[in-house]
Amino acid sequence: MSFKTPHSTVRKRKIQRQSLLDTKKHKRHKKTVITPEIEGIFKGMLYKTWICHSCSPLYNFRTDESSLRHYSQHLSAYLTSEIQKQDCFLSSEFSGGLTAQFSVVQGFAIQQDEPDAIKLHISYDEKKNPIEVYFLSVDVNPLEFSNPTAENIRTIRLLKSGFYSLPIMIYNGYIQKPCSAVISWFEDNFDCVIRPVKFNPIDLSWMMSMWTSFKYIPSSKRKSFLTEFIWKIPVDNIGLDTIKFQIAPSSTTEIWESMKNSENDEMTVEYVEKFMSAITSHLKGMSGIKFDSLILEEISTPFIRVQSSGKIKIGSAAHILTVLAHLCCLSSERIYSAVES
């Protein structure tokens, strides 16, 4: 198995050892200023299941107050109409209609010329949690994901002038039907393409390798996630679908540190291969299972859980930007790869 990142020729990635919240230690991250309000937004995103989608640039999207108010009214009417038209059961669930509200959220954009995030808040029942949607760009430089030809540079400059580029969309809500309606509305109104993000075993291996050594102190109110691997058995009707292993975070950190021969903060393909080989060898010695024949389906580190289906759950506000920056990187690679092909 090749551990080269999908849809690109990237063979190394920078490991953000310091939190991206600490702008003093990241001089190129000039835009992020963490206020108590922004910190509250980050904390409000914790321990929720977010479903990831990639999003191509939004054409002619405006962020002024008048435009956002118009979008809110238009989308509210569209969602109510679509739910009533498509599903009788859900129309009773949303009998009071759905109210969408757009807002611009600062604190996620890292680079100086990066657009601010867009938050979509959809409420339908005072007694139930609202549906939340974020469109985000975190530390994205389009030139990193395309061949630096003159034509591509001109294309990227043109995109910046007429498009609002937010490569990742994350959705939280216990009913998925409104999500498909939101996607249809955006695609129809802003000439974009929104697709589910799936994490293959290579993606999951990179995430585990990059983040397993991060220092993390759990909240006093919540326990940290265990370091966990879940493999899918690619054989049907044997009475067992998956195999789960939990490892003490200190053990995976020791394995990772034992392989590092320098203080270089770059994670390379070679380190990913060596780390995952060491993990599976360790588990094989305990269980006798040959993991090369299985499909890695889910990982957990002390501060994040990631599923191959595109679902993530973050447990540390200090690492939110680090996680989202990597997800934006993956999404951007796929978007620009599709454009060039």
Secondary structure, DSSP 4 states (H G I P E B T S, - for coil): ---SPTTS---EEE---S-TT-GGG-TT--S----HHHHHHHHHTTT--EEEEEEPPEET---SHHHHHHHHHHHHHHHHHHHHHH-HHHHHHTTT--EEEEEEE-SS--STTPPPEEEEEEE--TTSPPEEEEEE--S--GGGGS---HHHHHHHHHHHHHEE---EEEEE-S--HHHHHHHHHHHHHH---EEE----HHHHHHHHHHHTT------TTSPPPPEEEEEE-S-SSSS--EEEEEE-HHHHHHHHHHH--S---EEEHHHHHHHHHHHHHHHHHHH---GGGSEEEEEEETTEEEETTSEEEE--GGGHHHHHHHHHHHHHHHHHHHHH-
